[in-house]
Amino acid sequence: MQDVFEIIGNTRSMRRLKPDPVPDEMIKKILLAGTAAANGGNNQTWRFLVVRDPAIKQAVQTWYKKAFDEVVGPRYAKSPAPPGVSGEKYTRQHGAVEYLTEHFHEAPVWIVACLKDGPNPGRGAGASIYPAVQNMLLAIRALGLGSTLTTRHLLYEKEAEAALGLPPGVHSYAILPVGYPMGKFGPVGRGKLSDFVYLDKWEQPYPAVAGP
């Protein structure tokens, strides 16, 4: 059994996925991990749509690619590498994003993370679904599968959710494409902890995280 911190530190986005089928039993384990997560008042207003139908995935991919062509692709082209990531690695990441854009619908399984949140959800709504999403990503990694948290379809939210057949009062918060990864797992690329953590006052260093 892998150490939990090892799994966390190696759960990076895997955007190149094989089309090989993923067994329902593995998907069930992933979903159980999701429903073990914290959520507001334990109301469990989450809903998880498992999508295997190629026609549904293709319909959503149309909007997913449009969002890349109009927003995400140009933004990647102009943005500098994020903290902890070299220019070379960032270029490879961009290539993986492009690959996912073209092959999103070919991932054997999607898990669409949704909430029954009414017509006008507020900022706090994500607290009842994103812990479940992270639990599922960790479970996916522990099972030797790959995925990535993507919300790009929300740039065309109404069109994508119509393609997914979501009813009124239900919104999607992420899609997890799930499959066997083409590449190898490795450590996530992040900046130094000291760049992100403060003590008591904004931008006041926290000595406990000083150093590399």
N, C-alpha and C positions, 0 to 999 in steps of 0.2 A: 504494500500500500504506500503510495507516495505521500510525503509530508504535505500538509495543506498549504504551507507557505511556498513550497516548491511548485505546486499546482498554480497558485495565484500568480507567482512570478513568471510563469511560462504560459499563461493563458492569453496569448496574443491573437490578434485578428487573423483568421485564416480565410482568405478570400478566393483562393483557388481550390475548388472542391471537385472530387471525382463524381461522376453520375451514378456510381454503384448504389444499389438500394441500401437503405438503412432500416434494420429490423424494427418492427413496432415495439418490441420489448425494450429496446434501447431508448426509443422516444418516450415510452412510459416512464422510465427512470428519470429522464430529463425533466419531464413535466412534474413528477413527484418532488423533485428538488426545487422546482419553481414554487410549488404550493407550500413548501416548508418555510418560505421567506416571511419576514415581517411585513405587515400591511396595516393600514389605518383602522384602528378599532377591531382588528381581526374580522372585518366585515367581508373580506374575501370577494370583493367586487371584480376581481380579475377574471378574464376569460381568455382561453388560449385556442386559437384556430390553427389546427394542423392542416397544412395544404400540401397535397400530393398531386392534385389535378394539374396536368401540364397547361391546359387552356386557361385556368385561373392565373397561374404563374406568368404565363406569356402576356396576359392582359395587364397585369401589374407592372411587368418589366418594361412595357412600352412607356409608362409614365416615369419609371425609375431611370431609364436611359435619357428621356427628355430632360429630367432634372440634372443629370450629369452634363449633358450637352450645353445647357443654358446657364447653370450655376456652379456645380461642383467642379467640373473639369477646368473652366477658366480660373476658378479660385485656387485650385492646386497649382496651376501653371504659374501663378503670380506669388504664391506664398513661400516664405522661407521655411527651412526645415524646423520642426518643433524641437523643444528642449530634449536633449539626450539622443537625438537622431542625426546622423551625418547626412550630408547632401546626397551621397550615394544611396544610403538606405531610404531616404525620402523619395528619391527617384524610383527605386524598386517598389516602394509603397504605392506610389502613383500608378505604376504599371499594374499592380495587383488590383487597385481600385478600378482601373479601366477594364481589366479582365472580368471582374465581378459584374461590372455594368453590362457587358456583352453576354455573360453566361449566368446571370442571376436566376433566370427561369429554369436552368438546368440542374440546380441544386436539388437533390432527390426529395428533400423535405424542407418545408418552411414551418417555423413556429411563429405565428403572429400574436404578439402580446397585446392584449386589449384590456380596457376597463369599461365597466358599466358606470359611466361618470356623468350622464345627463347631457343637456345641450351646451352648457357653458362651463367646462371644467376649469378650475383655477390652478395656480402654480403648484399647490401642494398635492395635486392628484398623482403626480409621478411617484411620490413616496410609496404608493400602494401597488406599483407595478415594477419599477426598476430594480428593487431588491430581488424580486422573482426572476427578472431577466439575468441579473448577475449570477444568481444561484444556478440557473440553467446553463450559462456559459461555463461555469466551473464544472458542472456535471458533464457537459459535452467534452470538455478537455480531459476529465478523468476517464472517460470512456474511450479515449483515443480518437474522437471525432473532432472536426473543425467547424468553426462558425465565426461570425462577426455581428456585432450589434449595429444595425443600420436603421436610420430613420429618414433616409432620403426620400422615400415615397411620400412623406408628409409635405413636401414641397408642392405636391399635387394631391393633397389629402382627400378631397371629395371624390376625385376621379378614381384614385387607388382604392379607397374604402368602398366605393360602389362596385369596383371590380372584385373585391373580396366578399361582397355581399353582406357587409356589416349593417345591422339594423339601427334605427334611430336611437340615440342615447348611448351608443357604444362607439368608442374611438380606439384606434390602434396607436400604440406608443413605440413599437419596434417590430422589426422582422428579423428573425434569426434564420438564415439559410444554414441547413445542417447537412453535412456529408463527411466522407473520409477525405482528409486533406491530401493535396498533392505534394506539398512541401513538408518540412520538418518543423517541429515545435522548437521554440527558443525563447530566450528572455525578452520581456517587453522593453521597448526603448523609452526611457523616461529621464527627466532632468533630476538634479540633486534635490533631495528632500528639503534641504535648507532653503531652496529657492521658493518653496511653496508654503512653508509653515512659519507662523509668527507666534509670539508669546505675549498675551495680554493686550498689546497694542498693534495696530496694523503696521506691518513691515519692521516690527521689532524682532530681532533674531531670537530663536528658541535654541539655547545652547545644546540641548539634548540631541539635536539633529545636525549639528555642525559637522563639517567635514565632507568627504566625497560621498 
